[in-house]
Amino acid sequence: MNKANIIFQPDNQNITVEKGITILEAAKELGIYIQSVCGGDGVCGKCRVLIKKGESKSEPTGLLTSEETAEGFVLACASKVFEDIEVEIPPESRDGADAILLKGKKPLDIYSSAEVIEADTLVEEKIFHHSPLSTKVFLKLPPPTMQDTVSDLERVRRELKKVQQYELSPMQTGLFNIKKLGPFLRENNWEITVTFGKRNGTTELILFEPGDTSKKNYGVAVDIGTTTVVAHLVDLVTGKTLGTMGTFNKQISYGDDIITRIIFASEKEGLAKLDLAVTGNINNLISSLVREHKIKVEDITAVTCAGNTTMTHLVLSIDPTYIRKEPYVPTATDVPVIRAAEAGVKIHPRGLLACAPSVSSYVGGDVTAGILMSGMADNEELSLYIDMGTNGEMVLGNKDWLACCACSVGPAFEGSGIKSGTRAIKGAIQKVKIDAKTFEPTLDTIGKVKPRGICGSGLIDLMAEMKRAGIINRAGKISKDISSPRIRTGDEGLEYVLAAGQESESNRDIVITQADLDHLIRSKAAIFAASRTLLKKMSYRYTDVKKFYIAGGFGNYLDIPKSITVGMLPDLPAERFHYIGNGSVVGARRLLLSYTAMNKVQAIADKMTYVELSDDNTFHEEFVSAMFLPHTDLKLFPNSKE
């Protein structure tokens, strides 16, 4: 028999698979997502699972201790199944899809819209005229007479022009609608609802419905992040956000960072799998929003998406291969408005989908949507927009000009590549304080539960606190001279223990190693070096910048003073820094509600000058200088205490 059965605990789910498949592949087929930073290449060690019954054939990786191997732990990506087995996925290896941060400091369940973001529609309408991507209008058409013999289609167009306050020409519609229009109008006594959408410079008559359905028109704004996917259900008539939901991007199973996913996309069926994963995310969120708010999916007539350039390619099933190959040219930066069905997004079959435009391979629609939302492109004062993720994007400018750049930050602040790292999920350590005399830590976790790891904001706190307490020096090296049980020699050299095994959810010690600190310093150095290089290229200094906009899920939870302490942000007054949270999804929402905003975001993308840093000597020099805490040049950090 060539089949084997696998039972996954603690969910007690099972699947029958072909012999020779890895545990990780089987979990993906079942819809169970095990952490796999490297996408299954066997180099990250995050997919650790325990074999409870049976045996697997496991390749040695050197990423498990002899004690762990003796207990029955294996790496899911390096273990093939040839017999029936039972596998337990420990808490630290689970994908964390039980919680995701959408707003504020509170973790929300994967399908929870307990906190609805209500838009300030009046303020927005002063800036962006309310003209949704898709609009419904009820028409009472005058029947034709011998004196009024215009065609049925022209009759519809004529009435639309009478009732609409803004330009609709040129108008078009598909043959599908034209074929049924004649009998449809007469059967419904000339009273119909017309759905029309703005599509690539024209107005398309998308749908004809009997009677008055004009009050039932909804749209969905989506932020497609590398780590998370967030969706807002919006009433296109009133402009109000009805519900918000989010989940982890299922593409994580194929790698945490975009480069890993681009490489996977080039493999056989890789692109199709990545596309199916993210469209599956979007469709699941839409289905859940529809159920919660008791509407029909057919009444959703428009979707807008904002994501980095790679995510935009993948959701549209466009090959992203050339994004990572010199000279780093994407297939498209500005994708026309399409039918949502073409991308596999399940709303009304004739509904529309629009994506925020990108600027380059590494400055995408999430950034242009964020700039739109921030308003910096309308202000005279100089502002700097910083979006922190696995890729760091910076935009400098004002209403007259915009310049941008991108740098590789790495996944450290997402908890990847860090021994005890995790995403911002329930149980993640988000804040740390260390007693400078006893070296004992005080930990604050998301959800106020036992710690399961440390997330990005906690890592910044930890670095700052370790420096303040003298545990690490300016180079980020752990002191050998401190006598404390918290400082010990581990498998990777010196490490600091935040929580002993009995204090953590996984019963494993939570530590920060010297290798972890080296990764974190490189990541913070990249952010500082990129922003300073961009300023230098445009002949400005940090002191010239009046507002710093901090964007992104990780950026929204940063402690600004501690970020300055470690040298990730410049040493300036705190009032200059402004959190804008998920600017990508709020920007996508504006695109959904206003064609004026759609034109504006395109103008923003067209106005941006991209500065390439990969072969820039100034950036490399700045990066090396920033590889200290806070910096080699302490004049840049006058408030730093030695």
C-alpha positions as CSV (number, residue, x, y, z in Angstrom):
1,M,0.0,0.0,0.0
2,N,1.4,3.4,-1.0
3,K,-0.6,5.4,1.4
4,A,0.0,6.5,5.0
5,N,-2.2,8.3,7.5
6,I,-1.0,11.3,9.6
7,I,-2.9,12.6,12.7
8,F,-2.0,16.2,13.6
9,Q,-2.4,17.2,17.3
10,P,-3.6,19.2,19.2
11,D,-6.3,19.7,16.5
12,N,-6.9,15.9,16.0
13,Q,-7.0,16.3,12.3
14,N,-5.9,13.5,10.0
15,I,-5.0,13.1,6.3
16,T,-4.1,10.2,4.1
17,V,-1.1,10.9,1.9
18,E,1.2,9.3,-0.6
19,K,4.2,7.7,1.1
20,G,7.4,9.8,0.8
21,I,5.7,13.2,1.4
22,T,7.1,15.4,4.1
23,I,5.2,16.2,7.3
24,L,5.2,19.9,6.2
25,E,3.7,19.2,2.8
26,A,1.0,17.0,4.4
27,A,0.2,19.8,6.9
28,K,-0.2,22.3,4.0
29,E,-2.6,19.9,2.1
30,L,-4.7,19.7,5.3
31,G,-4.7,23.5,5.8
32,I,-2.6,23.3,8.9
33,Y,0.1,26.0,8.8
34,I,3.4,25.2,10.6
35,Q,6.0,27.9,10.9
36,S,8.4,27.6,8.0
37,V,10.5,30.7,7.6
38,C,12.7,29.2,4.9
39,G,9.8,27.8,2.9
40,G,10.8,24.2,3.6
41,D,14.5,24.4,2.8
42,G,15.6,23.0,6.1
43,V,17.6,25.9,7.3
44,C,15.5,27.9,9.7
45,G,14.5,25.2,12.3
46,K,11.1,26.7,12.9
47,C,9.0,23.7,11.8
48,R,9.9,21.6,14.9
49,V,7.3,18.9,15.6
50,L,7.0,15.9,18.0
51,I,6.4,12.4,16.7
52,K,4.0,10.9,19.2
53,K,3.4,7.5,17.4
54,G,5.2,5.8,14.6
55,E,8.4,7.0,12.9
56,S,9.4,9.2,10.1
57,K,12.5,9.2,8.0
58,S,14.3,12.4,9.0
59,E,17.3,14.1,7.3
60,P,19.9,15.4,9.8
61,T,20.0,19.2,9.8
62,G,22.0,20.1,12.9
63,L,19.2,22.4,14.0
64,L,17.9,20.1,16.8
65,T,19.8,19.3,20.0
66,S,20.5,15.7,20.9
67,E,18.0,16.0,23.7
68,E,15.3,17.1,21.4
69,T,16.0,14.3,18.9
70,A,15.9,11.8,21.8
71,E,12.5,13.1,22.8
72,G,11.2,12.6,19.3
73,F,11.4,16.0,17.8
74,V,12.0,16.4,14.1
75,L,11.8,19.1,11.5
76,A,8.6,18.8,9.5
77,C,10.2,19.9,6.3
78,A,13.0,17.3,6.6
79,S,10.9,14.3,7.7
80,K,9.3,12.0,5.2
81,V,6.4,9.8,6.0
82,F,6.4,6.1,5.1
83,E,4.0,4.7,7.8
84,D,1.0,5.9,9.9
85,I,2.1,8.5,12.4
86,E,0.8,10.9,15.0
87,V,2.4,14.3,15.1
88,E,2.1,17.0,17.7
89,I,2.7,20.6,16.7
90,P,4.0,22.5,19.7
91,P,2.8,26.1,20.4
92,E,6.1,27.7,19.2
93,S,5.8,26.0,15.8
94,R,2.2,26.8,15.1
95,D,1.6,29.6,12.6
96,G,-0.1,31.7,15.1
97,A,-3.3,32.1,13.1
98,D,-5.3,32.2,16.3
99,A,-4.5,35.9,16.7
100,I,-3.5,38.9,14.7
101,L,-3.1,42.6,15.5
102,L,-5.4,44.8,13.5
103,K,-5.8,47.9,15.5
104,G,-4.5,49.4,18.8
105,K,-2.7,47.1,21.2
106,K,-5.3,44.3,21.3
107,P,-4.9,40.9,19.6
108,L,-8.0,40.0,17.6
109,D,-9.1,36.5,16.6
110,I,-8.6,35.6,13.0
111,Y,-12.2,36.2,12.1
112,S,-13.1,39.0,14.5
113,S,-14.3,42.4,13.7
114,A,-14.9,43.4,17.3
115,E,-13.1,46.7,16.5
116,V,-14.5,48.4,13.4
117,I,-12.6,51.3,12.0
118,E,-15.2,54.0,11.3
119,A,-14.1,56.4,8.6
120,D,-14.3,60.1,8.9
121,T,-16.3,60.3,5.7
122,L,-17.0,64.0,5.9
123,V,-13.3,64.9,6.2
124,E,-12.5,62.5,3.3
125,E,-15.2,63.9,1.1
126,K,-13.7,67.4,1.4
127,I,-10.5,66.0,-0.1
128,F,-11.8,63.1,-2.3
129,H,-15.2,63.4,-4.0
130,H,-17.4,60.4,-3.1
131,S,-17.3,58.5,-6.4
132,P,-16.8,54.8,-5.6
133,L,-15.1,52.4,-7.9
134,S,-18.5,50.8,-8.4
135,T,-21.8,52.8,-8.1
136,K,-25.5,51.7,-8.3
137,V,-28.2,54.0,-9.6
138,F,-31.9,53.4,-9.8
139,L,-33.5,54.5,-13.0
140,K,-37.1,55.0,-14.1
141,L,-36.7,55.1,-17.8
142,P,-39.3,56.7,-20.1
143,P,-40.6,54.1,-22.5
144,P,-39.9,54.7,-26.2
145,T,-42.5,56.4,-28.3
146,M,-42.8,57.4,-32.0
147,Q,-41.3,60.7,-31.0
148,D,-38.5,59.2,-28.9
149,T,-37.0,56.3,-30.7
150,V,-33.4,56.2,-29.4
151,S,-32.0,52.7,-28.8
152,D,-32.5,50.9,-25.5
153,L,-28.8,51.3,-24.6
154,E,-28.7,54.9,-25.5
155,R,-31.8,55.4,-23.4
156,V,-30.0,54.0,-20.3
157,R,-26.9,56.2,-21.0
158,R,-29.1,59.3,-21.4
159,E,-30.8,58.8,-18.1
160,L,-27.6,58.1,-16.3
161,K,-26.2,61.4,-17.5
162,K,-29.2,63.2,-16.2
163,V,-29.0,61.8,-12.6
164,Q,-25.2,61.8,-12.1
165,Q,-23.3,64.9,-11.0
166,Y,-20.0,64.0,-12.5
167,E,-18.6,63.0,-15.8
168,L,-19.5,59.5,-17.1
169,S,-18.2,59.7,-20.7
170,P,-17.0,57.7,-22.5
171,M,-19.4,54.9,-21.5
172,Q,-19.1,51.3,-22.5
173,T,-20.7,48.0,-21.8
174,G,-20.2,44.4,-22.7
175,L,-22.0,42.3,-25.3
176,F,-23.3,40.1,-22.4
177,N,-25.4,43.1,-21.1
178,I,-26.4,44.3,-24.5
179,K,-27.8,41.0,-25.6
180,K,-30.3,40.8,-22.7
181,L,-31.1,44.5,-22.5
182,G,-34.2,44.7,-24.8
183,P,-36.4,42.1,-23.1
184,F,-35.0,42.9,-19.7
185,L,-36.2,46.6,-19.8
186,R,-39.7,45.7,-21.0
187,E,-40.1,42.8,-18.5
188,N,-39.3,45.1,-15.7
189,N,-41.5,48.1,-16.7
190,W,-38.4,50.2,-17.5
191,E,-37.4,50.4,-13.8
192,I,-33.9,49.0,-13.3
193,T,-30.8,49.5,-11.2
194,V,-27.6,50.1,-13.2
195,T,-24.2,49.3,-11.7
196,F,-21.4,51.2,-13.3
197,G,-17.7,51.3,-12.6
198,K,-14.7,53.4,-13.4
199,R,-12.4,51.3,-15.5
200,N,-9.3,52.6,-17.1
201,G,-10.5,56.0,-18.1
202,T,-14.0,54.9,-19.2
203,T,-17.3,54.3,-17.4
204,E,-18.4,50.7,-17.8
205,L,-22.0,49.7,-17.3
206,I,-21.3,46.5,-15.4
207,L,-24.7,45.2,-14.4
208,F,-28.4,45.7,-14.9
209,E,-30.8,44.5,-12.1
210,P,-34.6,44.6,-11.9
211,G,-36.2,47.2,-9.5
212,D,-34.4,49.3,-7.0
213,T,-31.3,47.6,-5.4
214,S,-29.2,50.8,-5.3
215,K,-28.9,50.7,-1.5
216,K,-27.2,47.3,-1.6
217,N,-23.8,48.0,-2.9
218,Y,-20.6,47.0,-1.0
219,G,-16.9,46.9,-1.6
220,V,-13.9,45.3,0.0
221,A,-10.5,47.1,0.6
222,V,-7.6,44.7,1.1
223,D,-4.1,45.1,2.3
224,I,-2.0,42.2,1.0
225,G,1.0,42.1,3.3
226,T,3.9,39.7,3.2
227,T,2.8,38.4,6.6
228,T,-0.8,39.4,7.0
229,V,-3.9,40.0,4.8
230,V,-6.5,42.5,6.1
231,A,-9.9,43.3,4.6
232,H,-12.4,46.1,5.3
233,L,-16.0,45.6,4.2
234,V,-17.3,49.0,3.1
235,D,-20.8,50.3,2.3
236,L,-20.2,52.0,-1.0
237,V,-23.4,54.1,-0.6
238,T,-22.7,55.6,2.9
239,G,-18.9,55.2,2.8
240,K,-18.8,53.6,6.2
241,T,-16.6,50.6,7.1
242,L,-18.9,47.9,8.3
243,G,-16.3,45.3,9.5
244,T,-12.6,44.5,9.5
245,M,-11.0,41.1,9.5
246,G,-7.4,39.8,9.1
247,T,-5.4,36.6,8.9
248,F,-1.9,35.5,8.3
249,N,-0.9,35.3,4.6
250,K,-1.0,31.6,3.7
251,Q,2.0,32.1,1.5
252,I,4.1,32.0,4.7
253,S,4.1,28.3,4.2
254,Y,6.3,28.8,1.2
255,G,8.7,31.3,2.9
256,D,8.5,34.3,5.2
257,D,10.2,36.8,2.8
258,I,9.4,37.9,-0.7
259,I,12.7,36.7,-2.2
260,T,12.0,33.1,-1.0
261,R,8.5,33.3,-2.5
262,I,9.8,34.7,-5.8
263,I,12.2,31.8,-6.1
264,F,9.4,29.3,-5.2
265,A,7.2,30.9,-7.9
266,S,9.7,29.9,-10.6
267,E,9.3,26.2,-9.6
268,K,6.8,23.9,-11.3
269,E,3.3,25.0,-10.1
270,G,4.9,27.4,-7.6
271,L,3.2,30.5,-9.0
272,A,-0.2,28.8,-9.0
273,K,0.2,27.7,-5.4
274,L,1.2,31.2,-4.2
275,D,-1.7,32.7,-6.1
276,L,-4.1,30.2,-4.7
277,A,-2.9,30.8,-1.2
278,V,-3.4,34.6,-1.2
279,T,-6.7,34.6,-3.2
280,G,-7.8,31.9,-0.7
281,N,-7.0,34.3,2.1
282,I,-9.0,37.1,0.4
283,N,-12.0,34.9,-0.4
284,N,-12.1,33.5,3.2
285,L,-12.1,37.0,4.6
286,I,-14.8,38.1,2.2
287,S,-16.9,35.0,3.1
288,S,-16.6,35.6,6.8
289,L,-17.5,39.4,6.5
290,V,-20.5,38.5,4.3
291,R,-21.7,36.0,6.9
292,E,-21.2,38.3,9.9
293,H,-22.9,41.2,8.3
294,K,-25.7,39.2,6.7
295,I,-25.2,40.5,3.1
296,K,-25.1,38.6,-0.2
297,V,-21.7,38.2,-1.8
298,E,-23.3,39.2,-5.1
299,D,-23.9,42.6,-3.7
300,I,-20.1,43.1,-3.4
301,T,-19.3,44.8,-6.7
302,A,-15.7,46.1,-6.2
303,V,-12.4,45.2,-4.5
304,T,-9.3,47.3,-4.2
305,C,-5.9,45.8,-3.2
306,A,-2.7,47.4,-1.9
307,G,0.4,45.4,-1.5
308,N,4.1,45.4,-2.3
309,T,5.0,44.8,-5.9
310,T,5.6,41.1,-5.4
311,M,2.3,40.6,-3.6
312,T,0.5,42.4,-6.4
313,H,2.1,40.2,-9.0
314,L,1.2,37.0,-7.0
315,V,-2.4,37.9,-6.4
316,L,-2.8,38.5,-10.1
317,S,-0.8,35.4,-11.0
318,I,1.9,37.4,-12.8
319,D,5.4,35.9,-12.8
320,P,7.5,37.9,-10.4
321,T,10.8,36.3,-11.4
322,Y,12.5,39.5,-12.8
323,I,11.8,41.5,-9.6
324,R,14.8,39.9,-8.0
325,K,17.1,39.8,-11.0
326,E,19.3,42.7,-12.0
327,P,18.2,45.3,-13.3
328,Y,15.1,44.5,-11.0
329,V,12.3,45.2,-13.5
330,P,8.7,44.1,-12.6
331,T,6.3,42.9,-15.3
332,A,3.9,45.8,-14.4
333,T,3.8,48.7,-11.9
334,D,0.4,50.0,-13.0
335,V,-2.2,47.2,-13.6
336,P,-5.5,48.1,-15.3
337,V,-8.8,47.6,-13.5
338,I,-9.9,44.1,-14.2
339,R,-12.8,41.8,-13.4
340,A,-12.3,40.4,-9.9
341,A,-13.2,36.9,-11.3
342,E,-10.1,37.1,-13.5
343,A,-8.0,37.1,-10.4
344,G,-10.0,34.4,-8.7
345,V,-11.6,36.8,-6.2
346,K,-15.2,35.7,-5.4
347,I,-17.6,38.7,-5.4
348,H,-20.2,39.5,-8.0
349,P,-19.1,37.7,-11.2
350,R,-18.9,41.0,-13.1
351,G,-17.4,43.0,-10.2
352,L,-14.2,45.0,-10.5
353,L,-10.8,44.7,-8.9
354,A,-8.2,47.6,-8.8
355,C,-4.7,47.5,-7.4
356,A,-2.8,50.5,-6.1
357,P,0.1,51.3,-8.4
358,S,3.7,50.5,-7.6
359,V,6.8,52.6,-8.3
360,S,9.5,49.9,-8.7
361,S,10.3,46.3,-7.8
362,Y,10.6,47.2,-4.2
363,V,8.4,50.2,-3.7
364,G,4.8,49.0,-4.1
365,G,1.2,49.8,-3.9
366,D,1.2,49.5,-0.1
367,V,3.5,52.5,0.0
368,T,1.7,54.7,-2.6
369,A,-1.6,53.9,-0.8
370,G,0.1,54.9,2.5
371,I,1.4,58.1,1.1
372,L,-2.1,58.9,-0.1
373,M,-3.5,58.2,3.3
374,S,-0.8,60.2,5.2
375,G,-1.5,63.4,3.1
376,M,2.2,64.2,2.9
377,A,1.9,64.6,-0.9
378,D,-0.4,67.6,-0.2
379,N,1.7,69.4,2.4
380,E,4.4,72.1,1.9
381,E,6.5,70.8,4.9
382,L,9.2,68.2,4.4
383,S,8.1,64.7,5.6
384,L,9.7,61.3,5.7
385,Y,7.5,58.2,5.4
386,I,9.1,55.0,6.8
387,D,7.4,51.6,6.3
388,M,9.1,48.9,8.3
389,G,8.8,45.2,7.3
390,T,11.0,42.6,5.8
391,N,11.6,45.2,3.2
392,G,12.0,48.8,4.4
393,E,10.6,51.6,2.2
394,M,11.3,55.3,2.7
395,V,9.6,58.2,0.9
396,L,10.9,61.8,1.3
397,G,9.2,64.9,0.0
398,N,6.2,67.2,0.0
399,K,3.5,68.4,-2.4
400,D,6.1,69.4,-5.0
401,W,8.3,66.3,-5.2
402,L,8.7,62.8,-3.8
403,A,11.8,60.5,-3.7
404,C,11.8,57.0,-2.5
405,C,14.1,54.0,-1.8
406,A,14.0,50.5,-0.4
407,C,16.3,48.4,1.6
408,S,16.4,44.8,2.8
409,V,15.7,44.8,6.5
410,G,15.3,41.0,6.7
411,P,12.6,39.1,8.7
412,A,14.2,39.7,12.2
413,F,11.6,42.2,13.3
414,E,8.9,39.7,12.2
415,G,10.5,37.2,14.7
416,S,12.1,35.1,11.9
417,G,15.8,34.2,12.1
418,I,15.6,34.9,15.8
419,K,16.0,31.8,18.0
420,S,13.0,32.6,20.2
421,G,11.4,35.1,17.8
422,T,7.7,35.1,16.9
423,R,5.2,37.3,15.1
424,A,2.9,39.7,17.0
425,I,0.5,37.0,18.2
426,K,-1.0,36.0,21.5
427,G,1.8,35.2,24.0
428,A,4.4,37.3,22.1
429,I,6.7,39.4,24.4
430,Q,6.0,43.0,23.3
431,K,7.7,45.0,26.0
432,V,10.7,44.4,28.2
433,K,12.3,46.1,31.2
434,I,15.5,45.0,32.8
435,D,16.6,45.9,36.3
436,A,20.1,47.3,35.9
437,K,21.2,45.9,39.3
438,T,19.8,42.4,39.3
439,F,19.5,42.0,35.5
440,E,16.1,40.5,36.0
441,P,13.6,41.2,33.3
442,T,9.9,42.2,33.5
443,L,8.0,41.0,30.5
444,D,4.7,42.2,29.0
445,T,3.0,39.7,26.6
446,I,0.2,40.2,24.1
447,G,-2.9,38.9,25.8
448,K,-1.2,38.8,29.2
449,V,-0.5,35.1,29.0
450,K,2.6,33.0,29.3
451,P,5.3,34.0,26.8
452,R,5.8,31.9,23.7
453,G,8.5,34.1,22.1
454,I,9.4,37.7,21.4
455,C,8.1,39.9,18.6
456,G,9.5,42.9,16.8
457,S,8.6,45.6,19.3
458,G,9.8,43.5,22.1
459,L,13.1,42.9,20.4
460,I,13.7,46.7,20.1
461,D,12.8,47.1,23.8
462,L,15.1,44.3,24.7
463,M,18.1,45.7,22.8
464,A,17.6,49.1,24.4
465,E,17.2,47.7,27.9
466,M,20.2,45.4,27.5
467,K,22.3,48.4,26.5
468,R,21.0,50.5,29.3
469,A,21.7,47.8,31.9
470,G,25.2,47.3,30.6
471,I,24.5,43.7,29.4
472,I,25.7,44.6,25.9
473,N,28.1,47.2,24.7
474,R,27.9,49.7,21.8
475,A,28.8,46.9,19.4
476,G,25.9,44.8,20.7
477,K,28.2,42.2,22.3
478,I,27.1,40.4,25.4
479,S,29.4,41.1,28.4
480,K,31.3,38.1,29.6
481,D,32.0,39.8,32.9
482,I,28.5,39.9,34.4
483,S,27.8,37.3,37.0
484,S,24.1,36.4,36.6
485,P,22.2,33.2,35.9
486,R,20.4,35.2,33.1
487,I,23.7,35.3,31.1
488,R,25.0,31.9,30.1
489,T,26.8,30.1,27.2
490,G,24.4,28.3,24.9
491,D,24.8,26.3,21.7
492,E,25.4,29.5,19.8
493,G,27.6,31.3,22.3
494,L,26.6,33.8,25.0
495,E,22.9,34.4,25.5
496,Y,20.5,36.2,27.8
497,V,17.5,34.2,29.3
498,L,14.2,36.2,29.3
499,A,12.1,33.3,30.6
500,A,13.0,29.8,31.9
501,G,11.2,26.8,30.4
502,Q,8.7,26.5,33.3
503,E,7.7,30.2,32.7
504,S,7.0,29.8,29.0
505,E,4.1,28.3,27.1
506,S,6.3,25.8,25.3
507,N,8.3,24.8,28.4
508,R,11.4,25.9,26.5
509,D,13.7,28.7,27.6
510,I,13.1,31.9,25.8
511,V,16.5,33.5,25.0
512,I,18.2,36.2,23.0
513,T,21.5,35.0,21.6
514,Q,24.6,36.9,20.3
515,A,23.7,35.8,16.8
516,D,20.2,37.2,17.3
517,L,21.6,40.5,18.4
518,D,23.9,40.7,15.4
519,H,20.9,40.1,13.1
520,L,18.9,42.8,14.9
521,I,21.7,45.4,14.6
522,R,22.0,44.7,10.9
523,S,18.3,45.2,10.5
524,K,18.1,48.5,12.5
525,A,21.3,49.7,10.7
526,A,19.6,49.1,7.3
527,I,16.6,51.3,8.3
528,F,18.7,54.1,9.6
529,A,21.2,54.0,6.7
530,A,18.5,53.9,4.0
531,S,16.7,57.0,5.4
532,R,19.9,58.9,5.9
533,T,21.2,58.0,2.4
534,L,17.9,59.2,0.9
535,L,18.2,62.5,2.8
536,K,21.8,63.0,1.7
537,K,20.9,62.3,-2.0
538,M,18.3,65.1,-1.8
539,S,20.7,67.4,0.1
540,Y,18.7,67.4,3.4
541,R,19.4,66.4,7.0
542,Y,17.2,64.8,9.6
543,T,16.6,68.1,11.3
544,D,15.0,69.5,8.1
545,V,12.2,66.9,8.4
546,K,9.2,68.2,10.1
547,K,7.2,65.0,10.3
548,F,8.2,61.3,10.3
549,Y,5.3,58.9,9.4
550,I,5.9,55.5,10.9
551,A,3.9,52.9,9.0
552,G,3.4,49.1,9.0
553,G,2.2,46.6,11.6
554,F,5.6,46.4,13.3
555,G,6.1,50.2,13.2
556,N,2.7,50.8,14.8
557,Y,4.0,49.3,18.1
558,L,7.4,50.8,18.3
559,D,8.6,52.6,21.4
560,I,10.0,55.7,19.8
561,P,12.5,56.6,22.6
562,K,13.9,53.1,22.6
563,S,14.0,53.0,18.8
564,I,16.2,56.1,19.1
565,T,18.3,54.5,21.8
566,V,19.3,51.7,19.5
567,G,19.8,54.0,16.6
568,M,17.0,52.9,14.3
569,L,15.3,56.3,14.3
570,P,17.1,59.7,14.5
571,D,17.5,61.6,17.8
572,L,14.7,64.1,17.5
573,P,11.8,65.2,19.6
574,A,9.1,62.6,19.9
575,E,6.4,64.9,18.7
576,R,7.9,64.8,15.2
577,F,7.0,61.1,14.9
578,H,3.5,60.0,13.9
579,Y,2.1,56.5,13.9
580,I,-0.2,55.9,11.0
581,G,-0.8,52.1,11.4
582,N,-1.8,50.2,8.4
583,G,-1.7,53.0,5.9
584,S,-2.0,50.4,3.1
585,V,-5.5,49.2,3.9
586,V,-6.8,52.7,4.7
587,G,-5.4,53.9,1.4
588,A,-7.0,51.0,-0.4
589,R,-10.3,52.0,1.3
590,R,-10.0,55.6,-0.1
591,L,-9.4,54.1,-3.6
592,L,-12.5,52.1,-3.2
593,L,-14.6,55.1,-2.3
594,S,-13.2,57.8,-4.6
595,Y,-12.1,57.9,-8.2
596,T,-10.5,61.2,-7.3
597,A,-8.3,59.2,-4.9
598,M,-7.6,56.7,-7.7
599,N,-6.3,59.5,-9.9
600,K,-4.4,61.0,-7.0
601,V,-2.5,57.8,-6.1
602,Q,-1.5,57.4,-9.7
603,A,-0.2,60.9,-9.7
604,I,1.7,60.1,-6.5
605,A,3.3,57.0,-8.1
606,D,4.2,59.0,-11.3
607,K,5.8,61.7,-9.2
608,M,8.1,59.4,-7.2
609,T,11.7,59.3,-8.1
610,Y,13.2,55.9,-7.1
611,V,16.8,55.8,-5.7
612,E,18.4,52.5,-6.1
613,L,20.5,51.6,-3.0
614,S,21.9,48.1,-3.9
615,D,25.0,49.4,-5.6
616,D,25.2,52.8,-3.8
617,N,28.5,53.5,-2.0
618,T,26.9,56.1,0.3
619,F,24.4,53.5,1.5
620,H,27.1,50.9,2.2
621,E,29.1,53.5,4.2
622,E,26.1,54.6,6.1
623,F,25.2,51.0,6.9
624,V,28.6,50.2,8.3
625,S,28.5,53.4,10.4
626,A,25.1,52.4,11.8
627,M,26.3,48.9,13.0
628,F,26.7,50.3,16.5
629,L,24.3,51.2,19.3
630,P,23.2,53.8,18.5
631,H,25.9,54.8,15.9
632,T,29.6,55.2,15.4
633,D,29.0,59.0,15.2
634,L,27.6,59.9,18.6
635,K,27.1,63.5,17.5
636,L,24.1,62.2,15.6
637,F,22.7,61.1,19.0
638,P,23.4,63.9,21.5
639,N,20.9,62.5,24.0
640,S,22.5,59.1,24.0
641,K,23.7,58.2,27.5
642,E,26.9,56.2,27.7
